[in-house]
Amino acid sequence: MLPNYSASEENYIKNIYHLQQGTGYVTTNELAATIKAKPASITDMLKKLKAKKLVHYEPYKEFQLTVQGKKVALGIVRKHRLWEYFLVEKLSFGWDEVHEIAEELEHITSKKLIDQLDSFLDFPRFDPHGDPIPDSNGKMNAVQQILLTELPEQKKSVVTMVGSQSTPLLELLKHKSITIGSTVEIKKKFDFDESLELLIDGENTATISKQLATVLFVKPV
C-alpha cells in the first residue's frame, strides 16, 4: 500500500520541487516566501519530511528532495496538471480558472482514479498552460522552446508555455487573444520600454510589455 501524506506535506513537497528546478537547491527563506509561512513552521515541516526520507535537510543549509521525495512531487504535479486539462477540455473552464481548483483536486490519493483519468483524456502530454504532464512513471516530454524575448523580429513561432499561472496574467493573455498554440511574430521591438508589437495568428496585432514577454515561451517554426 502506498504511503499517504497530508495536504500540507504535499504542498511543501511540490513547492520544493518547483523551487529546486533552478539551482537544484532551496533555501528556507525561498520556501517561506512561496508557502507564506513563518521560518519556524518551515523548519518543523522540513524535519518531518526528513524523518520520512523525502528531503535532504540540515539546519541552516540549503536542501533538496530525495529520490523518493521527487517521485512523490512528480505524482502531485501529474495529478494537478491532469485535473487542469480535464477542467479545460471536458468541462469548458477557462485556463485562468483552473489552477486553484486543481490545487484541491491534486490531493486525491486514489491511484486508480488518476490512471483512469489519464486514460480517459487519452494520455495528454501537456496541460492547458503548456506545462508537461508526467506519466505514471514520472517521465515528461521535453520541449524545445525559447523565451519570446529571444525570438528575432519577423520570425514566426508558436506559443508553447506560460511561465506563470497567475489569474491576472492569464486574463491579460486572454484579452490579447494569446493562448497555447497561438502563432506569434514580432513585428517591432521598441527600445524605449522594450515592449513588443506582435502579429497574432496572422491577423491580430497587439503590443505587449517586456514583463509579459518574459513569461511566454515559444517554439520557432
TIGU-985353 format. One record per atom (N, C-alpha, C): x negated, z negated, y negated; atom name. Coordinates in Angstrom, 2 decimals. Example, Ala and Ser with C-alpha at 12.3 -4.5 7.8 and 13.67 -1.06 7.14 Angstrom:
# residues 2
- -13.19,-7.80,5.69,N .
- -12.30,-7.80,4.50,CA .
- -13.20,-7.80,3.30,C .
- -12.85,-7.08,2.25,N .
- -13.67,-7.14,1.06,CA .
- -12.90,-7.87,-0.03,C .
//
This chain:
# residues 221
- -0.84,0.00,1.20,N .
- 0.00,0.00,0.00,CA .
- -0.88,0.00,-1.26,C .
- -0.55,0.89,-2.20,N .
- -1.34,0.99,-3.42,CA .
- -1.12,-0.23,-4.31,C .
- -2.19,-0.72,-4.96,N .
- -2.02,-1.86,-5.86,CA .
- -1.24,-1.46,-7.10,C .
- -0.42,-2.40,-7.57,N .
- 0.32,-2.16,-8.80,CA .
- -0.33,-2.95,-9.94,C .
- -0.29,-2.37,-11.12,N .
- -0.83,-3.02,-12.30,CA .
- 0.27,-3.18,-13.32,C .
- 0.15,-4.19,-14.17,N .
- 1.16,-4.39,-15.20,CA .
- 1.09,-3.27,-16.23,C .
- 2.18,-3.11,-16.99,N .
- 2.20,-2.08,-18.03,CA .
- 1.09,-2.32,-19.04,C .
- 0.84,-3.58,-19.35,N .
- -0.22,-3.91,-20.29,CA .
- -1.59,-3.51,-19.75,C .
- -1.84,-3.81,-18.49,N .
- -3.11,-3.43,-17.87,CA .
- -3.27,-1.91,-17.87,C .
- -2.20,-1.21,-17.53,N .
- -2.27,0.25,-17.52,CA .
- -2.53,0.82,-18.90,C .
- -1.94,0.22,-19.93,N .
- -2.19,0.68,-21.30,CA .
- -3.66,0.53,-21.67,C .
- -4.25,-0.58,-21.28,N .
- -5.67,-0.78,-21.55,CA .
- -6.51,0.25,-20.81,C .
- -6.22,0.43,-19.54,N .
- -6.99,1.37,-18.71,CA .
- -6.91,2.78,-19.30,C .
- -5.71,3.20,-19.66,N .
- -5.53,4.55,-20.21,CA .
- -6.27,4.72,-21.53,C .
- -6.19,3.71,-22.39,N .
- -6.85,3.81,-23.69,CA .
- -8.37,3.78,-23.57,C .
- -8.88,2.99,-22.65,N .
- -10.33,3.00,-22.41,CA .
- -10.75,4.39,-21.93,C .
- -9.97,4.97,-21.04,N .
- -10.27,6.32,-20.53,CA .
- -10.37,7.33,-21.67,C .
- -9.38,7.33,-22.56,N .
- -9.39,8.29,-23.66,CA .
- -10.56,8.03,-24.62,C .
- -10.83,6.76,-24.90,N .
- -11.90,6.42,-25.84,CA .
- -13.28,6.78,-25.30,C .
- -13.48,6.66,-24.00,N .
- -14.80,6.91,-23.44,CA .
- -15.08,8.40,-23.23,C .
- -14.12,9.27,-23.56,N .
- -14.35,10.70,-23.42,CA .
- -15.44,11.19,-24.37,C .
- -15.65,10.48,-25.46,N .
- -16.66,10.90,-26.42,CA .
- -18.08,10.60,-25.95,C .
- -18.47,9.33,-26.00,N .
- -19.85,8.94,-25.69,CA .
- -20.01,8.42,-24.27,C .
- -18.89,8.19,-23.57,N .
- -18.97,7.62,-22.23,CA .
- -18.82,6.11,-22.21,C .
- -18.88,5.50,-23.41,N .
- -18.76,4.04,-23.51,CA .
- -17.77,3.69,-24.62,C .
- -17.28,2.45,-24.57,N .
- -16.29,1.97,-25.54,CA .
- -16.74,0.61,-26.07,C .
- -16.47,0.33,-27.33,N .
- -16.75,-0.99,-27.90,CA .
- -15.45,-1.78,-28.01,C .
- -15.59,-3.09,-28.09,N .
- -14.42,-3.96,-28.25,CA .
- -13.66,-3.63,-29.52,C .
- -14.38,-3.35,-30.60,N .
- -13.72,-3.02,-31.87,CA .
- -12.93,-1.72,-31.78,C .
- -13.48,-0.72,-31.09,N .
- -12.76,0.55,-30.92,CA .
- -11.45,0.33,-30.15,C .
- -11.54,-0.46,-29.09,N .
- -10.35,-0.71,-28.27,CA .
- -9.33,-1.54,-29.04,C .
- -9.82,-2.54,-29.79,N .
- -8.92,-3.38,-30.59,CA .
- -8.17,-2.56,-31.63,C .
- -8.86,-1.60,-32.25,N .
- -8.22,-0.75,-33.26,CA .
- -7.17,0.15,-32.63,C .
- -7.41,0.61,-31.42,N .
- -6.47,1.50,-30.74,CA .
- -5.27,0.74,-30.19,C .
- -5.53,-0.38,-29.53,N .
- -4.47,-1.19,-28.93,CA .
- -3.72,-1.99,-29.99,C .
- -4.39,-2.22,-31.13,N .
- -3.85,-3.08,-32.19,CA .
- -3.66,-4.50,-31.68,C .
- -4.74,-5.03,-31.12,N .
- -4.73,-6.40,-30.59,CA .
- -5.93,-7.16,-31.13,C .
- -5.87,-8.47,-31.07,N .
- -6.97,-9.31,-31.54,CA .
- -8.14,-9.24,-30.55,C .
- -9.37,-9.36,-31.06,N .
- -10.54,-9.32,-30.18,CA .
- -10.47,-10.30,-29.01,C .
- -9.90,-11.47,-29.24,N .
- -9.79,-12.46,-28.16,CA .
- -8.90,-11.94,-27.03,C .
- -7.81,-11.27,-27.39,N .
- -6.91,-10.70,-26.38,CA .
- -7.61,-9.58,-25.62,C .
- -8.39,-8.77,-26.33,N .
- -9.14,-7.69,-25.70,CA .
- -10.11,-8.28,-24.66,C .
- -10.83,-9.32,-25.05,N .
- -11.81,-9.94,-24.16,CA .
- -11.13,-10.49,-22.91,C .
- -10.00,-11.16,-23.07,N .
- -9.28,-11.71,-21.92,CA .
- -8.87,-10.61,-20.94,C .
- -8.35,-9.49,-21.49,N .
- -7.91,-8.40,-20.61,CA .
- -9.10,-7.74,-19.92,C .
- -10.21,-7.57,-20.64,N .
- -11.39,-6.96,-20.02,CA .
- -11.91,-7.81,-18.87,C .
- -11.82,-9.12,-19.00,N .
- -12.23,-10.00,-17.90,CA .
- -11.32,-9.81,-16.68,C .
- -10.02,-9.65,-16.94,N .
- -9.08,-9.41,-15.84,CA .
- -9.36,-8.08,-15.14,C .
- -9.60,-7.05,-15.96,N .
- -9.86,-5.73,-15.40,CA .
- -11.19,-5.70,-14.64,C .
- -12.16,-6.47,-15.13,N .
- -13.44,-6.56,-14.42,CA .
- -13.24,-7.23,-13.06,C .
- -12.43,-8.29,-13.03,N .
- -12.16,-9.01,-11.78,CA .
- -11.48,-8.10,-10.76,C .
- -10.73,-7.11,-11.25,N .
- -10.05,-6.17,-10.36,CA .
- -10.90,-4.92,-10.10,C .
- -12.17,-4.97,-10.55,N .
- -13.13,-3.89,-10.33,CA .
- -12.68,-2.57,-10.96,C .
- -12.08,-2.68,-12.14,N .
- -11.60,-1.49,-12.84,CA .
- -12.46,-1.13,-14.05,C .
- -13.30,-2.07,-14.49,N .
- -14.12,-1.81,-15.66,CA .
- -15.48,-2.50,-15.52,C .
- -16.54,-1.81,-15.96,N .
- -17.87,-2.41,-16.05,CA .
- -17.94,-3.11,-17.41,C .
- -17.93,-4.42,-17.39,N .
- -17.87,-5.16,-18.66,CA .
- -18.81,-6.35,-18.67,C .
- -19.57,-6.47,-19.75,N .
- -20.37,-7.65,-20.03,CA .
- -20.11,-8.03,-21.48,C .
- -19.97,-9.33,-21.80,N .
- -19.67,-9.75,-23.17,CA .
- -20.65,-9.18,-24.19,C .
- -20.11,-8.77,-25.32,N .
- -20.88,-8.27,-26.47,CA .
- -21.59,-6.94,-26.21,C .
- -21.20,-6.26,-25.15,N .
- -21.81,-4.96,-24.84,CA .
- -20.73,-3.88,-24.72,C .
- -21.16,-2.62,-24.84,N .
- -20.23,-1.52,-24.60,CA .
- -19.81,-1.54,-23.14,C .
- -18.65,-0.96,-22.86,N .
- -18.14,-0.98,-21.49,CA .
- -17.53,0.38,-21.13,C .
- -17.24,0.56,-19.86,N .
- -16.61,1.79,-19.38,CA .
- -15.86,1.50,-18.08,C .
- -15.00,2.43,-17.70,N .
- -14.24,2.28,-16.47,CA .
- -15.14,2.47,-15.25,C .
- -14.81,1.78,-14.18,N .
- -15.45,2.04,-12.89,CA .
- -14.85,3.31,-12.30,C .
- -15.37,3.74,-11.17,N .
- -14.81,4.92,-10.48,CA .
- -13.34,4.66,-10.16,C .
- -13.03,3.46,-9.68,N .
- -11.64,3.11,-9.37,CA .
- -10.80,3.06,-10.64,C .
- -11.38,2.53,-11.73,N .
- -10.66,2.47,-12.99,CA .
- -10.31,3.85,-13.51,C .
- -11.25,4.78,-13.40,N .
- -11.00,6.14,-13.84,CA .
- -9.91,6.80,-12.98,C .
- -9.92,6.50,-11.68,N .
- -8.89,7.05,-10.79,CA .
- -7.51,6.55,-11.20,C .
- -7.41,5.26,-11.53,N .
- -6.14,4.70,-11.99,CA .
- -5.71,5.35,-13.31,C .
- -6.67,5.51,-14.21,N .
- -6.39,6.10,-15.52,CA .
- -5.85,7.52,-15.38,C .
- -6.48,8.31,-14.52,N .
- -6.03,9.69,-14.32,CA .
- -4.63,9.74,-13.73,C .
- -4.29,8.76,-12.89,N .
- -2.93,8.69,-12.35,CA .
- -1.91,8.42,-13.44,C .
- -2.26,7.55,-14.39,N .
- -1.37,7.25,-15.52,CA .
- -1.23,8.47,-16.42,C .
- -2.35,9.11,-16.72,N .
- -2.33,10.32,-17.55,CA .
- -1.49,11.41,-16.89,C .
- -1.65,11.55,-15.57,N .
- -0.86,12.55,-14.83,CA .
- 0.64,12.30,-15.00,C .
- 1.06,11.05,-14.82,N .
- 2.48,10.72,-14.95,CA .
- 2.97,11.00,-16.36,C .
- 2.20,10.58,-17.36,N .
- 2.58,10.76,-18.76,CA .
- 2.80,12.24,-19.08,C .
- 1.85,13.07,-18.69,N .
- 1.93,14.49,-19.05,CA .
- 2.98,15.24,-18.24,C .
- 3.20,14.83,-16.99,N .
- 4.28,15.44,-16.21,CA .
- 5.64,15.12,-16.83,C .
- 5.82,13.86,-17.25,N .
- 7.09,13.50,-17.87,CA .
- 7.30,14.24,-19.19,C .
- 6.24,14.42,-19.97,N .
- 6.37,15.18,-21.21,CA .
- 6.80,16.62,-20.90,C .
- 6.18,17.21,-19.89,N .
- 6.53,18.58,-19.51,CA .
- 7.99,18.66,-19.07,C .
- 8.40,17.69,-18.25,N .
- 9.80,17.65,-17.78,CA .
- 10.78,17.53,-18.95,C .
- 10.50,16.66,-19.89,N .
- 11.40,16.43,-21.02,CA .
- 11.54,17.67,-21.88,C .
- 10.43,18.38,-22.09,N .
- 10.48,19.58,-22.94,CA .
- 11.10,20.76,-22.19,C .
- 10.63,21.00,-20.97,N .
- 11.04,22.21,-20.25,CA .
- 12.41,22.10,-19.59,C .
- 12.79,20.91,-19.16,N .
- 14.05,20.76,-18.42,CA .
- 15.16,20.08,-19.22,C .
- 14.81,19.25,-20.19,N .
- 15.83,18.53,-20.96,CA .
- 15.86,18.96,-22.42,C .
- 15.06,19.97,-22.77,N .
- 15.08,20.59,-24.11,CA .
- 14.73,19.63,-25.24,C .
- 13.88,18.65,-24.97,N .
- 13.36,17.81,-26.04,CA .
- 12.34,18.62,-26.84,C .
- 12.17,18.29,-28.12,N .
- 11.11,18.88,-28.91,CA .
- 9.79,18.26,-28.52,C .
- 8.69,19.01,-28.70,N .
- 7.39,18.46,-28.32,CA .
- 6.99,17.28,-29.19,C .
- 7.67,17.10,-30.32,N .
- 7.39,15.96,-31.19,CA .
- 8.23,14.74,-30.84,C .
- 9.06,14.85,-29.79,N .
- 9.98,13.76,-29.44,CA .
- 9.61,13.04,-28.14,C .
- 8.63,13.57,-27.40,N .
- 8.48,13.12,-26.01,CA .
- 7.41,12.07,-25.77,C .
- 6.47,11.90,-26.70,N .
- 5.33,11.02,-26.43,CA .
- 5.75,9.58,-26.17,C .
- 6.60,9.03,-27.02,N .
- 6.99,7.62,-26.86,CA .
- 7.83,7.41,-25.60,C .
- 8.65,8.40,-25.25,N .
- 9.45,8.27,-24.02,CA .
- 8.52,8.29,-22.80,C .
- 7.56,9.21,-22.83,N .
- 6.60,9.29,-21.72,CA .
- 5.75,8.04,-21.62,C .
- 5.53,7.35,-22.75,N .
- 4.78,6.09,-22.73,CA .
- 5.50,5.06,-21.86,C .
- 6.82,5.12,-21.82,N .
- 7.59,4.20,-20.98,CA .
- 7.62,4.69,-19.53,C .
- 7.85,5.99,-19.35,N .
- 8.00,6.54,-18.01,CA .
- 6.70,6.54,-17.21,C .
- 5.56,6.52,-17.90,N .
- 4.28,6.58,-17.20,CA .
- 4.00,5.35,-16.35,C .
- 4.78,4.29,-16.53,N .
- 4.55,3.06,-15.77,CA .
- 5.37,3.00,-14.48,C .
- 6.15,4.05,-14.20,N .
- 6.86,4.10,-12.92,CA .
- 5.83,4.17,-11.79,C .
- 5.99,3.35,-10.78,N .
- 4.95,3.22,-9.76,CA .
- 5.18,4.09,-8.51,C .
- 6.35,4.71,-8.36,N .
- 6.64,5.47,-7.15,CA .
- 5.81,6.75,-7.07,C .
- 4.85,6.78,-6.15,N .
- 4.03,7.97,-5.97,CA .
- 4.88,9.14,-5.46,C .
- 5.85,8.84,-4.59,N .
- 6.70,9.90,-4.06,CA .
- 7.49,10.58,-5.18,C .
- 8.00,9.77,-6.11,N .
- 8.76,10.34,-7.23,CA .
- 7.89,11.28,-8.06,C .
- 6.66,10.85,-8.37,N .
- 5.78,11.67,-9.21,CA .
- 5.37,12.93,-8.47,C .
- 5.08,12.82,-7.18,N .
- 4.73,14.01,-6.40,CA .
- 5.90,14.98,-6.33,C .
- 7.12,14.44,-6.16,N .
- 8.31,15.30,-6.13,CA .
- 8.56,15.94,-7.49,C .
- 8.31,15.18,-8.56,N .
- 8.46,15.71,-9.92,CA .
- 7.48,16.86,-10.13,C .
- 6.24,16.67,-9.72,N .
- 5.21,17.71,-9.84,CA .
- 5.65,18.98,-9.11,C .
- 6.15,18.81,-7.88,N .
- 6.61,19.94,-7.08,CA .
- 7.83,20.62,-7.73,C .
- 8.77,19.81,-8.21,N .
- 9.99,20.33,-8.87,CA .
- 9.64,21.19,-10.08,C .
- 8.58,20.78,-10.80,N .
- 8.15,21.51,-12.01,CA .
- 7.22,22.66,-11.68,C .
- 6.95,22.88,-10.37,N .
- 6.07,23.96,-9.91,CA .
- 4.62,23.74,-10.33,C .
- 4.20,22.49,-10.27,N .
- 2.81,22.09,-10.47,CA .
- 2.21,22.64,-11.77,C .
- 2.77,22.23,-12.91,N .
- 2.24,22.72,-14.19,CA .
- 0.82,22.24,-14.42,C .
- 0.01,23.06,-15.06,N .
- -1.40,22.72,-15.30,CA .
- -1.63,22.09,-16.67,C .
- -0.68,22.31,-17.60,N .
- -0.84,21.79,-18.96,CA .
- 0.48,21.22,-19.47,C .
- 0.39,20.16,-20.28,N .
- 1.60,19.57,-20.86,CA .
- 2.01,20.36,-22.10,C .
- 3.12,19.99,-22.76,N .
- 3.61,20.77,-23.91,CA .
- 2.65,20.80,-25.10,C .
- 1.66,19.89,-25.13,N .
- 0.70,19.86,-26.23,CA .
- -0.60,20.54,-25.86,C .
- -0.64,21.14,-24.65,N .
- -1.82,21.86,-24.21,CA .
- -2.85,21.02,-23.48,C .
- -2.56,19.74,-23.26,N .
- -3.50,18.88,-22.54,CA .
- -3.39,19.14,-21.03,C .
- -4.53,19.21,-20.33,N .
- -4.47,19.47,-18.88,CA .
- -3.83,18.32,-18.12,C .
- -3.05,18.66,-17.11,N .
- -2.38,17.66,-16.27,CA .
- -3.21,17.46,-15.00,C .
- -3.70,16.25,-14.73,N .
- -4.44,16.02,-13.48,CA .
- -3.54,16.27,-12.27,C .
- -4.10,16.84,-11.21,N .
- -3.32,17.00,-9.98,CA .
- -3.33,15.68,-9.22,C .
- -2.78,15.69,-8.02,N .
- -2.66,14.44,-7.25,CA .
- -4.02,13.86,-6.87,C .
- -5.08,14.67,-6.96,N .
- -6.43,14.19,-6.66,CA .
- -7.22,13.87,-7.93,C .
- -6.56,13.96,-9.09,N .
- -7.23,13.65,-10.34,CA .
- -8.01,14.79,-10.94,C .
- -7.89,15.99,-10.36,N .
- -8.63,17.14,-10.89,CA .
- -7.81,17.84,-11.97,C .
- -8.54,18.34,-13.01,N .
- -7.88,19.02,-14.12,CA .
- -8.53,20.37,-14.37,C .
- -7.73,21.31,-14.86,N .
- -8.26,22.62,-15.22,CA .
- -9.02,22.54,-16.54,C .
- -10.22,23.08,-16.55,N .
- -10.98,23.15,-17.79,CA .
- -10.49,24.32,-18.63,C .
- -10.53,24.15,-19.95,N .
- -10.07,25.19,-20.86,CA .
- -11.22,25.61,-21.76,C .
- -11.46,26.91,-21.83,N .
- -12.46,27.43,-22.75,CA .
- -11.80,27.56,-24.12,C .
- -12.11,26.66,-25.01,N .
- -11.45,26.65,-26.31,CA .
- -12.38,26.15,-27.39,C .
- -12.04,26.47,-28.64,N .
- -12.82,26.02,-29.79,CA .
- -11.84,25.49,-30.83,C .
- -12.36,24.76,-31.81,N .
- -11.53,24.34,-32.92,CA .
- -11.17,25.55,-33.77,C .
- -9.99,25.54,-34.35,N .
- -9.58,26.64,-35.22,CA .
- -10.57,26.84,-36.36,C .
- -11.17,25.75,-36.83,N .
- -12.13,25.85,-37.95,CA .
- -13.38,26.64,-37.57,C .
- -13.64,26.80,-36.26,N .
- -14.82,27.53,-35.80,CA .
- -14.53,29.02,-35.60,C .
- -13.26,29.40,-35.73,N .
- -12.87,30.79,-35.49,CA .
- -13.25,31.66,-36.68,C .
- -13.89,32.82,-36.45,N .
- -14.21,33.72,-37.57,CA .
- -12.93,34.32,-38.17,C .
- -13.02,34.78,-39.40,N .
- -11.89,35.47,-40.02,CA .
- -11.61,36.77,-39.27,C .
- -10.33,37.17,-39.31,N .
- -9.87,38.44,-38.72,CA .
- -10.05,38.48,-37.20,C .
- -10.12,37.31,-36.56,N .
- -10.27,37.25,-35.11,CA .
- -9.03,36.60,-34.51,C .
- -8.33,37.30,-33.63,N .
- -7.11,36.77,-33.04,CA .
- -7.44,35.69,-32.00,C .
- -6.56,34.72,-31.93,N .
- -6.73,33.66,-30.93,CA .
- -5.35,33.11,-30.55,C .
- -5.34,32.33,-29.48,N .
- -4.10,31.71,-29.01,CA .
- -4.27,30.19,-29.09,C .
- -3.28,29.50,-29.64,N .
- -3.32,28.04,-29.71,CA .
- -3.19,27.47,-28.31,C .
- -4.18,26.66,-27.91,N .
- -4.20,26.11,-26.55,CA .
- -3.93,24.62,-26.48,C .
- -4.24,23.88,-27.57,N .
- -4.09,22.44,-27.52,CA .
- -4.03,21.85,-28.92,C .
- -3.33,20.72,-29.02,N .
- -3.27,19.97,-30.27,CA .
- -4.01,18.66,-30.05,C .
- -4.97,18.37,-30.93,N .
- -5.82,17.21,-30.74,CA .
- -5.19,15.86,-31.03,C .
- -3.99,15.86,-31.58,N .
- -3.27,14.63,-31.87,CA .
- -1.80,14.86,-31.56,C .
- -1.14,13.81,-31.12,N .
- 0.28,13.94,-30.79,CA .
- 1.15,13.10,-31.72,C .
- 0.65,12.83,-32.92,N .
- 1.46,12.06,-33.86,CA .
- 2.69,12.86,-34.26,C .
- 3.81,12.18,-34.40,N .
- 5.07,12.85,-34.74,CA .
- 4.99,13.61,-36.05,C .
- 4.41,13.04,-37.14,N .
- 4.32,13.81,-38.39,CA .
- 3.53,15.10,-38.23,C .
- 2.45,15.07,-37.44,N .
- 1.66,16.27,-37.23,CA .
- 2.47,17.33,-36.49,C .
- 3.13,16.93,-35.41,N .
- 3.89,17.89,-34.62,CA .
- 5.07,18.45,-35.42,C .
- 5.67,17.62,-36.28,N .
- 6.75,18.11,-37.15,CA .
- 6.22,19.15,-38.12,C .
- 5.01,18.93,-38.65,N .
- 4.40,19.88,-39.57,CA .
- 4.13,21.21,-38.87,C .
- 3.58,21.15,-37.67,N .
- 3.32,22.37,-36.91,CA .
- 4.62,23.13,-36.61,C .
- 5.66,22.38,-36.27,N .
- 6.96,22.99,-36.01,CA .
- 7.48,23.68,-37.26,C .
- 7.30,23.05,-38.42,N .
- 7.75,23.62,-39.70,CA .
- 7.01,24.92,-40.00,C .
- 5.75,24.99,-39.59,N .
- 4.95,26.19,-39.85,CA .
- 5.02,27.19,-38.69,C .
- 5.90,26.92,-37.72,N .
- 6.12,27.81,-36.56,CA .
- 4.86,28.00,-35.72,C .
- 4.08,26.92,-35.61,N .
- 2.88,26.95,-34.77,CA .
- 3.12,26.07,-33.55,C .
- 2.93,26.63,-32.37,N .
- 3.12,25.86,-31.15,CA .
- 2.08,26.32,-30.13,C .
- 2.05,25.68,-28.95,N .
- 1.14,26.11,-27.90,CA .
- 1.53,27.53,-27.49,C .
- 0.55,28.41,-27.45,N .
- 0.81,29.81,-27.11,CA .
- 0.97,30.72,-28.31,C .
- 1.08,30.13,-29.51,N .
- 1.17,30.95,-30.72,CA .
- -0.13,31.73,-30.92,C .
- 0.00,32.98,-31.37,N .
- -1.17,33.77,-31.75,CA .
- -1.47,33.51,-33.22,C .
- -2.69,33.15,-33.53,N .
- -3.07,32.90,-34.92,CA .
- -4.34,33.68,-35.27,C .
- -4.40,34.11,-36.52,N .
- -5.55,34.85,-37.02,CA .
- -5.84,34.36,-38.44,C .
- -7.08,33.99,-38.70,N .
- -7.45,33.54,-40.04,CA .
- -7.63,34.76,-40.94,C .
- -6.78,34.85,-41.96,N .
- -6.86,35.96,-42.90,CA .
- -7.83,35.63,-44.04,C .
- -7.89,34.34,-44.42,N .
- -8.78,33.96,-45.52,CA .
- -9.11,32.48,-45.43,C .
- -10.38,32.15,-45.72,N .
- -10.82,30.76,-45.83,CA .
- -11.09,30.46,-47.31,C .
- -10.47,29.41,-47.82,N .
- -10.61,29.07,-49.24,CA .
- -11.72,28.03,-49.42,C .
- -12.72,28.38,-50.22,N .
- -13.86,27.49,-50.43,CA .
- -13.49,26.19,-51.15,C .
- -12.50,26.26,-52.02,N .
- -12.17,25.10,-52.86,CA .
- -11.82,23.86,-52.04,C .
- -10.90,24.00,-51.09,N .
- -10.49,22.85,-50.27,CA .
- -10.60,23.11,-48.77,C .
- -11.22,24.25,-48.42,N .
- -11.42,24.63,-47.01,CA .
- -10.11,24.83,-46.25,C .
- -9.04,25.11,-46.99,N .
- -7.77,25.44,-46.34,CA .
- -7.84,26.86,-45.79,C .
- -6.92,27.18,-44.89,N .
- -6.92,28.48,-44.22,CA .
- -5.59,29.19,-44.40,C .
- -5.66,30.49,-44.65,N .
- -4.44,31.31,-44.63,CA .
- -4.36,31.96,-43.25,C .
- -3.27,31.69,-42.54,N .
- -3.11,32.17,-41.17,CA .
- -2.02,33.22,-41.06,C .
- -2.25,34.19,-40.16,N .
- -1.20,35.08,-39.70,CA .
- -0.76,34.56,-38.35,C .
- 0.52,34.20,-38.25,N .
- 1.04,33.56,-37.04,CA .
- 1.94,34.53,-36.28,C .
- 1.59,34.75,-35.02,N .
- 2.35,35.65,-34.14,CA .
- 2.53,37.03,-34.75,C .
- 1.56,37.44,-35.56,N .
- 1.56,38.79,-36.09,CA .
- 2.56,39.08,-37.18,C .
- 3.30,38.03,-37.63,N .
- 4.34,38.33,-38.63,CA .
- 4.47,37.29,-39.73,C .
- 4.28,36.01,-39.43,N .
- 4.44,34.97,-40.44,CA .
- 3.09,34.56,-41.03,C .
- 3.05,34.33,-42.32,N .
- 1.84,33.86,-42.98,CA .
- 2.05,32.44,-43.47,C .
- 1.05,31.58,-43.26,N .
- 1.13,30.20,-43.71,CA .
- -0.26,29.72,-44.08,C .
- -0.33,28.84,-45.07,N .
- -1.58,28.21,-45.45,CA .
- -1.60,26.79,-44.90,C .
- -2.67,26.44,-44.20,N .
- -2.77,25.09,-43.63,CA .
- -4.03,24.41,-44.16,C .
- -4.01,23.09,-44.19,N .
- -5.12,22.30,-44.69,CA .
- -6.25,22.25,-43.67,C .
- -7.44,21.88,-44.14,N .
- -8.57,21.68,-43.24,CA .
- -8.25,20.56,-42.25,C .
- -7.55,19.52,-42.73,N .
- -7.18,18.40,-41.86,CA .
- -6.35,18.86,-40.67,C .
- -5.42,19.77,-40.92,N .
- -4.59,20.28,-39.82,CA .
- -5.41,21.20,-38.92,C .
- -6.25,22.02,-39.52,N .
- -7.05,22.97,-38.74,CA .
- -7.99,22.29,-37.76,C .
- -8.44,21.08,-38.12,N .
- -9.42,20.38,-37.27,CA .
- -8.79,19.70,-36.05,C .
- -7.49,19.78,-35.90,N .
- -6.86,19.23,-34.69,CA .
- -6.21,20.33,-33.86,C .
- -6.43,21.59,-34.25,N .
- -5.89,22.71,-33.48,CA .
- -7.00,23.39,-32.68,C .
- -6.80,23.49,-31.39,N .
- -7.75,24.17,-30.53,CA .
- -7.21,25.54,-30.15,C .
- -8.08,26.53,-30.13,N .
- -7.65,27.91,-29.85,CA .
- -8.59,28.57,-28.84,C .
- -8.08,29.62,-28.23,N .
- -8.89,30.45,-27.32,CA .
- -8.90,31.86,-27.90,C .
- -10.09,32.34,-28.33,N .
- -10.15,33.70,-28.88,CA .
- -9.70,34.74,-27.85,C .
- -9.04,35.79,-28.34,N .
- -8.57,36.87,-27.45,CA .
- -9.10,38.19,-27.94,C .
//
